[in-house]
Amino acid sequence: MERKTYYKREAWLNPTDSPSTGSIVCYDGDIEYTEGEAPCTFVEIADCHNKVRLHLAHTDTTAQFIDKIDAIINQLNQFRFHLIFNSPHKPTER
C-alpha cells in the first residue's frame, strides 16, 4: 500500500518527564487501496486510556471537515476560558 503524505504533525501533550502519555496527530495524505487512491485526512487526540480520531469521511467535503475542526477549536477555547477564569478549579498559578 503506497502512501502520499502532504502534511503530518505529531506533538506530545505532556512534559517529557511525565509517566503519562498524550498526543495529537494531524495528517493529510492519500493511500493507494486495491480499489484505487483515497484521501486519508484526520486529527487524532490520545491519552493514556483513550483515543479519538476525527477523520474526513467520504460523505464529507473538505470544507465540512474544516467546519468540524473550527467547532472543536471554538469549544476548546471557551472551555479553556472557563477553566482559567470561572471554574472553582481554576489554577492558582499560570
C-alpha positions in Angstrom: 0.0 0.0 0.0 1.6 3.3 -1.1 1.0 6.4 0.9 1.4 10.0 -0.2 1.8 12.3 2.8 1.1 16.0 2.3 1.1 17.0 5.9 1.9 15.2 9.2 2.5 16.7 12.6 2.7 14.9 15.9 3.0 16.5 19.3 3.3 15.1 22.8 0.8 16.8 25.2 2.6 16.0 28.5 6.0 17.1 29.7 8.8 14.8 28.7 9.4 13.6 32.3 5.7 12.7 32.7 4.8 9.0 33.1 1.6 9.7 31.3 1.2 9.7 27.5 -0.8 12.1 25.5 -0.5 13.1 21.9 -2.1 14.8 18.9 -1.6 13.8 15.3 -2.7 15.8 12.3 -2.5 14.0 9.0 -3.4 14.7 5.3 -2.4 12.3 2.6 -3.6 9.7 0.1 -3.5 6.0 0.4 -3.5 3.5 -2.5 -6.0 0.8 -1.9 -6.9 -2.1 -4.3 -9.9 -0.1 -5.4 -7.7 3.0 -6.1 -6.4 6.0 -4.3 -8.4 7.6 -1.5 -7.8 10.5 0.8 -6.7 9.9 4.4 -7.2 13.0 6.4 -7.6 13.1 10.2 -6.9 14.6 13.6 -6.2 12.1 16.4 -6.0 13.0 20.1 -4.9 10.3 22.5 -4.1 10.0 26.2 -3.2 7.0 28.4 -6.5 5.3 28.1 -8.5 6.7 25.1 -8.1 7.9 21.6 -10.4 10.0 19.4 -10.0 10.3 15.7 -11.9 12.8 13.7 -11.5 11.9 10.0 -12.6 13.3 6.7 -15.3 10.8 5.8 -16.1 10.0 2.2 -19.5 11.7 2.8 -18.0 15.0 3.9 -16.4 17.7 1.9 -13.1 19.2 2.9 -15.0 22.4 3.8 -17.3 20.4 6.1 -14.2 18.8 7.8 -12.7 22.2 8.3 -16.0 23.4 9.9 -15.8 20.5 12.3 -12.2 21.5 13.2 -13.3 25.1 13.7 -16.2 23.9 16.0 -13.7 21.9 18.1 -11.3 24.8 18.4 -14.2 27.2 19.4 -15.4 24.8 22.1 -11.9 24.2 23.4 -11.2 28.0 23.6 -14.5 28.5 25.5 -13.7 25.6 27.9 -10.2 26.9 28.4 -11.5 30.4 29.2 -13.9 28.9 31.7 -11.2 26.8 33.4 -8.9 29.8 33.7 -11.3 32.4 34.8 -14.6 30.9 36.1 -14.1 27.4 37.3 -13.9 26.7 41.1 -10.9 24.5 40.0 -9.1 27.4 38.2 -5.3 27.3 38.5 -3.8 29.4 41.2 -0.6 29.9 39.2 -0.2 30.4 35.5 
